[in-house]
Structures are given as structure tokens and as C-alpha cells.
Amino acid sequence: MITRQSSARPAPCASPGPPLDVVEWRLCRLREAGFPAALATSLARKRIDLHALLELVDAGCPPELAARILSPFEDLAPLGDVGTAGPGLP
């Protein structure tokens, strides 16, 4: 899996010591892939498929959209009344 990495900032996950905490590791991977700090921090603590997020970003999907696509339904902010609710939807 290839992630976008800017040469302007160092790789935050390159650690010479023992393995990082899982949440810290996830945060590092998200930041390396270009996720904004606040979004990466939030996603690192959630039960979201990190590999799927990174695959979407690798395929050209903006990080914010990738997070929205893979977020559980109850985590999404309401989109407002668009008048196109399907059957069984409020």
C-alpha cells in the first residue's frame, strides 16, 4: 500500500525504539497519508478500517471524503432536508 508523503515534513512514524501504541500508530499513519491533525486524531481512536481509509486516499479520494464514506451512519452529521428520502427513511 502506498501513501502520499510530503518531503517537507518528516515521517512521524519512523521510530527507532519499540513499537508505538496502537492509537498513536494509527494517528501517525493517517497523518502520513495527508489527513488533517484533528481528523486524524478523531479517526485514530475510532473503530474504522484504517486500511480501507488509506486505500481510498491512495486512489485519489480526499481524506475528509474517505473518512465520511467509512464513518458509521450514526457518526455522520445530518445533511439537512434535501427532500429525497427513500422508502423507510425519515
Secondary structure, DSSP 8 states (H G I E B T S, - for coil): ------TTS--TT--SSS---HHHHHHHHHHHTT--HHHHHHHHTS---HHHHHHHHHTT--HHHHHHHHS-GGGS------S---TT--
